[in-house]
């Protein structure tokens, strides 16, 4: 049974063609599913406004600075509201 035996058997040749065809179909279905998912994600998230990491970090820094300023102002206000003892 040499390598020529397979090519002489039409049943095996047809089966190999069938498998190759099925593999191509499955690969095509996978590509199509991937493209469909990508399009759906674009449609779903396309309307949302996302910010860049740099913008997020800048706003986070501003918020931290504002919190520190508020705490300092609370301390000043408490000092001003405390009655002075003469």
C-alpha positions, -999 to +999 in steps of 0.1 A: +000+000+000+020+030-013+012+066-016-003+059-051-030+038-035-049+068-020-050+087-053-064+057-071-093+053-047-121+078-058-139+074-025-110+086-005-103+114-030-140+125-028-138+123+010-107+145+011-124+170-012-154+171+011-132+177+042-113+205+024-146+221+014-160+218+049-128+233+064-131+262+040-168+267+049-160+266+086-132+291+082-155+314+062-182+311+089-156+320+115-145+351+096-181+362+090-190+357+127-160+378+137-169+406+113-205+405+126-194+407+162-170+436+153-198+455+136-222+449+165-196+461+190-191+492+169-228+499+168-232+493+205-203+513+217-201+538+189-225+562+205-207+562+238-181+588+246-149+572+259-120+593+272-084+587+267-062+575+295-044+609+295-078+628+299-088+604+327-056+610+346-058+648+341-094+649+355-084+625+384-055+649+393-079+679+392-103+661+415-076+652+440-064+688+440-099+700+445-104+676+475-072+689+491-083+725+487-117+717+502-101+701+532-078+731+537-108+754+534-127+734+560-098+738+584-097+775+578-134+779+582-134+759+615-106+782+628-126+813+618-158+800+634-141+791+667-147+819+692-115+836+702-107+836+739-094+870+751 
